[in-house]
Amino acid sequence: MAVYSGLDEASALASLPGDVDGYISICGYGSLLSEKSARSTFPNLTNFRTARLTGFRRLFSVVGAFFFTHGIANPKTQIPAFIKREREYRLLAVFPESLDGKPFPNPAVICASYTDEEFCKNKCSEGKETYFQPYGEYNVHKIWRDDVLPCRVYLRHCVLAAKSLGDEAYSNFLDHTFIADRKTTIRQYFETVGTGIMEEEPPESLKARYGG
């Protein structure tokens, strides 16, 4: 059973107990399945490994600003970098386990679903209108939705990253990750309207970052 609590403030995240070197764990389930992508935010990353977490499911239901701006800043310290990278999410402390069932000794941080109302109230200090300005030309006025499809380039990247972690991680991603309707798995999505995604190359500007 996962034990978790809210970590929306940098001070709360930094207060989590870490390992002997003071590092905390991050549970990645999307682009953070790729060590290369993870290192773009965490250049001092150590002990990249696979784990199992119960009580959660992966869901493609957020409209990420990165997909419109094609850029994420690289701050000097890792906790602010992580909070900036995953700003739209609720941050939780969870207790994953290794694939052989051994619990982690310390909690890890995971990004969980939010709502637009909670995000605007708790994390959007500049105001909703200012936050949505970069989305304006795309007519996007809501972040968390149940009527969107995964960004094709991003989904391909996540699938390639999961596949690189082995057959168990790959199958788990396909069968236990859902599009925004919360019903259709990624495997089912690929069999219907998602055909051809894995054959598409990312644009030149994202080939290094979104190459799996």
Buried (B, 14 or more C-beta within 10 A) or exposed (E): EBEBEEBBEBEEBEEBEEEEEEBBBBBBBBBBBBBBBBEBBBEEBEEBEBBEBEEBEBBBBBBBBBBBEEEBEEBEEBBBBBBEBBBBBBBBBBBBBEEEEEEBEBBBBBBBBBEBEBBBEEBBEEEEEEBBEEBEEEEBEEBBEEEBBBBBBBBBBBBBBBBBBEEEBBEBBBEBBBBBBEEBBBBBBBEEEBEEBEEEEBEEEBEEBBBB
